[in-house]
Amino acid sequence: MTVFKDQTAPVLTIDGPSGSGKGTVSTMLARELGWHFLDSGALYRLTALCALNHGIDLDQDADVAVLAEHLDIRFDVDNGSVFLEGDDVTRELRTEKTGEAASRVAAYPAVRQALLARQRAFRVEPGLVADGRDMGTVVFPDATLKVFLTASSEERARRRYEQLKGSGVATSYDEVLSEVMARDERDSSRAASPLVPAEDARILDSTHLTVEEVLETIRADLGKLSLR
């Protein structure tokens, strides 16, 4: 855990695999603290979706990286909407197809480098809550507090399956579990910024925890740093 010794805005990073609950927890904490919020996964999903929309081969890392550098995107903080080239793509970003494509392009070093400066630009006063997979290891290695939120693959698949079913998406639990496990393997074994906890991260397993219990643990850690 690193405490800032200068005037740089504080950062709380929450990393972890898909379905661990980090998006929900990060959003709630950012709202509660009155800090800015970065959903880094959305940037990779936007890059992937833009590539799909323009027929760019996802195996061509150089082409995808150029696209990432010039993304025309806008986040509406009031209602949580995300716009790509002027179109509201909030729902499209959360589909399994986009998620799968995002996991593929995120493995490219050139794409990660192209989006690095954009992510770091979110670090402004009064503070930032950054949700992702390498926030504490690569993007903000000097973060004030680092959390790695995880859960069993079965539980994460169950959560995702219930979410998709509630949205009217036809799928099966086995199919979702297979996708979760494949994404975990790809994210944790990639050469560029693999999904691993930072050495000084607080590791939280949310398999048997409620959202409120996870929040309480992080609140307590923040309280020790006198940031709340």
C-alpha positions in Angstrom: 0.0 0.0 0.0 1.5 3.4 -1.0 0.5 6.7 0.4 1.1 9.8 -1.7 3.8 12.2 -0.6 2.9 14.9 -3.1 -0.1 16.7 -4.5 -1.1 14.0 -7.0 -4.8 13.0 -6.8 -5.4 9.8 -4.8 -6.4 6.7 -6.7 -8.2 3.6 -5.6 -7.7 0.7 -8.0 -10.1 -2.3 -8.2 -8.8 -5.0 -10.4 -10.1 -8.5 -11.0 -11.7 -10.9 -13.4 -15.0 -10.5 -15.2 -18.0 -11.2 -12.9 -16.1 -10.5 -9.6 -18.4 -7.5 -8.9 -15.7 -4.9 -9.4 -17.8 -2.7 -11.7 -20.7 -2.5 -9.2 -18.3 -1.9 -6.2 -16.2 0.7 -8.1 -19.3 2.7 -9.3 -20.8 2.7 -5.8 -17.5 3.8 -4.2 -16.9 6.6 -6.7 -20.4 7.9 -6.1 -20.0 7.7 -2.4 -16.6 9.3 -2.3 -17.5 12.0 -4.9 -14.5 10.9 -6.9 -14.1 10.4 -10.7 -14.6 6.9 -12.2 -12.7 5.0 -14.8 -14.1 1.9 -16.3 -11.0 0.8 -18.2 -12.7 -2.3 -19.6 -15.1 0.0 -21.4 -12.2 1.5 -23.4 -11.1 -2.0 -24.6 -14.7 -2.9 -25.3 -15.1 0.4 -27.3 -12.0 -0.4 -29.3 -13.2 -3.9 -30.0 -16.7 -2.8 -31.0 -15.3 0.0 -33.2 -13.1 -2.6 -35.0 -16.1 -4.9 -35.4 -18.3 -2.1 -36.8 -15.6 -1.1 -39.3 -14.8 -4.7 -40.4 -11.2 -4.5 -39.1 -9.6 -7.9 -38.5 -9.1 -8.4 -34.8 -5.9 -10.4 -35.5 -4.3 -7.3 -37.0 -2.9 -5.7 -33.8 -1.4 -2.7 -35.6 -4.7 -1.7 -37.2 -6.6 -2.1 -34.0 -4.0 0.0 -32.1 -4.4 2.8 -34.6 -8.1 2.7 -34.1 -7.6 2.8 -30.3 -5.6 6.0 -30.6 -8.3 7.8 -32.5 -11.5 6.6 -30.8 -14.4 9.0 -31.0 -16.0 8.3 -27.6 -18.0 10.1 -25.0 -19.2 9.0 -21.5 -22.4 10.5 -20.1 -21.7 10.5 -16.3 -25.3 11.5 -15.5 -27.0 8.4 -16.8 -24.1 6.0 -17.4 -24.5 6.0 -21.2 -21.5 5.5 -23.5 -21.3 6.9 -27.0 -19.1 5.7 -29.9 -18.9 7.9 -33.0 -22.1 9.7 -31.8 -24.1 6.5 -31.3 -25.3 5.2 -27.9 -23.6 1.8 -27.6 -24.2 1.2 -23.9 -26.1 -2.1 -24.4 -23.8 -3.3 -27.2 -20.7 -2.9 -24.9 -22.1 -5.5 -22.5 -22.8 -8.3 -24.9 -20.7 -11.5 -24.8 -19.6 -10.9 -28.4 -18.1 -7.5 -27.5 -16.6 -8.8 -24.3 -14.9 -11.7 -26.1 -13.5 -9.3 -28.8 -12.3 -6.9 -26.1 -10.4 -9.7 -24.3 -8.6 -10.5 -27.6 -7.6 -6.9 -28.4 -6.5 -6.3 -24.8 -3.8 -8.8 -25.2 -2.0 -6.7 -27.8 0.8 -4.5 -26.3 0.3 -1.8 -29.0 -3.4 -1.5 -28.1 -2.6 -1.3 -24.3 0.0 1.4 -25.0 -2.4 3.4 -27.2 -4.9 3.5 -24.3 -2.5 4.0 -21.5 -2.3 7.8 -21.6 -6.1 8.1 -22.0 -6.5 6.1 -18.8 -4.0 8.1 -16.8 -5.7 11.3 -17.8 -8.7 10.4 -15.6 -6.5 11.0 -12.5 -7.7 14.4 -11.3 -8.8 15.9 -8.0 -10.5 15.0 -5.8 -9.6 11.4 -6.6 -10.2 8.5 -8.9 -11.7 5.0 -8.6 -10.2 2.9 -11.4 -11.8 -0.4 -12.4 -10.0 -2.9 -14.5 -7.5 -5.7 -14.8 -4.1 -3.9 -14.6 -5.0 -0.6 -12.9 -2.8 -1.4 -9.8 0.0 -3.1 -11.7 0.6 -1.0 -14.8 -1.6 2.1 -15.1 -1.5 3.4 -11.5 1.4 1.5 -9.8 1.6 4.1 -7.1 -2.2 4.0 -6.3 -3.2 5.0 -2.8 -5.1 1.7 -2.2 -5.1 -1.4 -4.5 -7.8 -4.0 -4.3 -8.0 -7.2 -6.3 -11.5 -8.5 -6.3 -12.1 -12.1 -7.3 -14.6 -15.0 -7.0 -14.8 -18.6 -8.2 -15.3 -19.1 -11.9 -18.6 -20.9 -11.1 -19.9 -18.1 -9.1 -18.9 -15.5 -11.7 -20.5 -17.5 -14.4 -23.7 -17.8 -12.3 -23.8 -14.0 -11.9 -23.2 -13.4 -15.5 -25.8 -16.0 -16.6 -28.4 -14.4 -14.3 -27.6 -11.0 -15.7 -27.9 -12.1 -19.3 -31.1 -14.0 -18.6 -32.6 -10.9 -16.9 -31.7 -8.9 -20.1 -33.5 -11.4 -22.3 -30.3 -12.9 -23.8 -30.7 -16.6 -24.7 -27.8 -18.6 -23.4 -27.0 -21.4 -21.0 -25.0 -21.6 -17.7 -22.6 -24.1 -19.2 -21.9 -21.8 -22.2 -21.3 -18.8 -20.0 -19.0 -20.8 -17.7 -17.0 -22.0 -20.7 -16.6 -18.4 -21.8 -15.6 -17.2 -18.4 -12.9 -19.9 -18.0 -11.6 -19.2 -21.5 -11.3 -15.5 -20.9 -9.6 -16.1 -17.5 -7.0 -18.2 -19.2 -6.4 -15.7 -21.9 -6.3 -12.7 -19.5 -4.0 -14.4 -17.0 -1.5 -15.8 -19.5 -1.1 -13.0 -21.9 2.3 -11.4 -22.2 1.1 -7.8 -22.0 -0.2 -6.8 -18.5 -1.5 -10.3 -17.4 -4.4 -10.4 -14.9 -2.5 -10.7 -11.6 -2.8 -9.0 -8.3 -0.4 -6.2 -7.5 2.1 -7.3 -4.8 0.6 -4.7 -2.4 -3.0 -5.3 -3.3 -5.7 -6.3 -0.8 -7.1 -9.5 -2.2 -10.9 -10.0 -1.6 -12.7 -13.1 -2.6 -16.4 -12.2 -3.1 -17.7 -15.7 -3.7 -19.5 -15.8 -0.4 -19.7 -12.0 0.3 -22.5 -9.6 -0.4 -21.8 -6.3 -2.2 -22.2 -4.5 1.1 -19.6 -6.7 2.9 -17.1 -6.0 0.1 -17.8 -2.3 0.4 -17.4 -2.3 4.2 -14.0 -3.9 3.9 -12.8 -1.3 1.4 -14.3 1.5 3.4 -12.4 0.3 6.4 -9.1 0.3 4.5 -9.8 3.8 3.1 -10.6 5.0 6.6 -7.2 3.9 7.8 -5.7 6.2 5.2 -7.8 9.2 6.3 -9.1 9.7 2.8 -12.8 9.4 3.5 
